[in-house]
Amino acid sequence: MGKLEGKVAFVTGGASGIGRAQAVRFAQEGARLVVADMDGAGAREVADRITSDGGKAVGVAVDVANEDAVAAAVSAAVDAYNRIDILSNTAGVFDHYAQTLEADRKLWDSVLAVNLTGLYLVTNAVLPHMLANGGGVVVNIASVAGLFGGGGGAAYTSTKHAVVGYTRQLSAGYGHQGIRVNAIAPGAIDTPMTANVSHTAEVQAWMQQQPARRLGTPEDVATAALFLVSDEADYIHAVTLPVDGGLAGTL
Ligand SMILES: NC(=O)c1ccc[n+]([C@@H]2O[C@H](COP(=O)([O-])OP(=O)(O)OC[C@H]3O[C@@H](n4cnc5c(N)ncnc54)[C@H](O)[C@@H]3O)[C@@H](O)[C@H]2O)c1
């Protein structure tokens, strides 16, 4: 029997990279999936792949920064499955290391809108359904840029620190009502988000100085997320787990 048998999981950013890997992994463990992404065609493609592998999934197009779109996507999920047990807040955008003087108001607002306000909007739309069912589990995808400076630019690093704080507060506010919340801080993971930098000679040389001596894979993060959302992690609340090949521990 799978570790998530009978559960319904809602994964944002599920069309690509870390979100996609979680959707596929959770489905392999028996969860029924809602794959939600701005890229609706990509989300449906991931849902189709899960379905053709024998799982259950629907793909929905949603901009997590748009409150009405989020409400519609969560309603569609509840219509399809009647419940949501697991929420993975994974959708995010990068600022390509723009320092504050290089971050114009448009970039700043757009990164905050997706990485922080999006997380708040999706969580607020899903949480009432979890509370009505007596509980649920949330995993928020932060970043090592949420633990120290230098992992992104001004906007990205600010939002990822905020994701760590939001995770702790969500746990403090709703843990006693059966809501278990944790975050993951991935290091350098090989996904489309990082494709233009992660294979440069400079990054490869830097990687050789890290304990794991390799880039992470989306599956490395999905495995950790699976553990955190499963009942095996029942006593783990409010942590931010680095999945970074040792980066944060050896700075
Ligand atoms: N790749 C890394 O090295 C790395 C490291 C640390 C943290 N992260 C975090 O992991 C998460 C996933 O990143 P990834 O590397 O898989 O990137 P990715 O670009 O492969 O995937 C991000 C997904 O989010 C979706 N998305 C973007 N804006 C959206 C919006 N407004 N509404 C809905 N969906 C939206 C995109 O369409 C895409 O499918 C992000 O939050 C990112 O900050 C990534």
The ligand as a MOL file (V3000), in Angstrom:
LIG
                    3D

  0  0  0     0  0            999 V3000
M  V30 BEGIN CTAB
M  V30 COUNTS 44 48 0 0 0
M  V30 BEGIN ATOM
M  V30 1 N 15.6130 24.9440 -8.9720 0
M  V30 2 C 16.2230 25.3230 -7.8690 0
M  V30 3 O 17.4660 25.3110 -7.7910 0
M  V30 4 C 15.4390 25.8020 -6.6810 0
M  V30 5 C 16.1460 26.0190 -5.4890 0
M  V30 6 C 15.4490 26.4480 -4.3750 0
M  V30 7 C 14.0900 26.6410 -4.4360 0
M  V30 8 N 13.4300 26.4300 -5.6000 0 CHG=1
M  V30 9 C 11.9930 26.6780 -5.5840 0
M  V30 10 O 11.3090 25.5370 -6.0390 0
M  V30 11 C 10.0760 25.9270 -6.6310 0
M  V30 12 C 9.9390 25.2410 -7.9920 0
M  V30 13 O 10.9830 25.6900 -8.8170 0
M  V30 14 P 11.5650 24.8340 -10.0300 0
M  V30 15 O 13.0310 24.9040 -9.9240 0
M  V30 16 O 10.8810 23.5300 -10.1120 0 CHG=-1
M  V30 17 O 11.1750 25.8110 -11.2330 0
M  V30 18 P 10.3710 25.5760 -12.5860 0
M  V30 19 O 10.5040 26.8700 -13.2980 0
M  V30 20 O 10.8080 24.3270 -13.2350 0
M  V30 21 O 8.8680 25.3920 -12.0790 0
M  V30 22 C 8.1310 26.4360 -11.5390 0
M  V30 23 C 6.6860 26.2230 -11.9410 0
M  V30 24 O 5.9090 27.2530 -11.3250 0
M  V30 25 C 4.9710 27.7040 -12.2680 0
M  V30 26 N 4.5680 29.0700 -11.9410 0
M  V30 27 C 5.3040 30.2100 -12.0200 0
M  V30 28 N 4.5490 31.2560 -11.7150 0
M  V30 29 C 3.3070 30.7820 -11.4300 0
M  V30 30 C 2.0930 31.3860 -11.0520 0
M  V30 31 N 1.9690 32.7120 -10.9130 0
M  V30 32 N 1.0270 30.5980 -10.8260 0
M  V30 33 C 1.1030 29.2530 -10.9980 0
M  V30 34 N 2.2210 28.6340 -11.3810 0
M  V30 35 C 3.3160 29.3880 -11.5810 0
M  V30 36 C 5.6970 27.6530 -13.6060 0
M  V30 37 O 4.7930 27.6590 -14.6970 0
M  V30 38 C 6.4660 26.3550 -13.4610 0
M  V30 39 O 5.7360 25.2540 -13.9390 0
M  V30 40 C 10.0790 27.4490 -6.6820 0
M  V30 41 O 9.3270 27.9610 -5.6090 0
M  V30 42 C 11.5420 27.7800 -6.5130 0
M  V30 43 O 11.7390 29.0640 -5.9610 0
M  V30 44 C 14.0720 26.0090 -6.7300 0
M  V30 END ATOM
M  V30 BEGIN BOND
M  V30 1 1 1 2
M  V30 2 2 2 3
M  V30 3 1 2 4
M  V30 4 1 4 5
M  V30 5 2 4 44
M  V30 6 2 5 6
M  V30 7 1 6 7
M  V30 8 2 7 8
M  V30 9 1 8 9
M  V30 10 1 8 44
M  V30 11 1 9 10
M  V30 12 1 9 42
M  V30 13 1 10 11
M  V30 14 1 11 12
M  V30 15 1 11 40
M  V30 16 1 12 13
M  V30 17 1 13 14
M  V30 18 2 14 15
M  V30 19 1 14 16
M  V30 20 1 14 17
M  V30 21 1 17 18
M  V30 22 2 18 19
M  V30 23 1 18 20
M  V30 24 1 18 21
M  V30 25 1 21 22
M  V30 26 1 22 23
M  V30 27 1 23 24
M  V30 28 1 23 38
M  V30 29 1 24 25
M  V30 30 1 25 26
M  V30 31 1 25 36
M  V30 32 1 26 27
M  V30 33 1 26 35
M  V30 34 2 27 28
M  V30 35 1 28 29
M  V30 36 1 29 30
M  V30 37 2 29 35
M  V30 38 1 30 31
M  V30 39 2 30 32
M  V30 40 1 32 33
M  V30 41 2 33 34
M  V30 42 1 34 35
M  V30 43 1 36 37
M  V30 44 1 36 38
M  V30 45 1 38 39
M  V30 46 1 40 41
M  V30 47 1 40 42
M  V30 48 1 42 43
M  V30 END BOND
M  V30 END CTAB
M  END
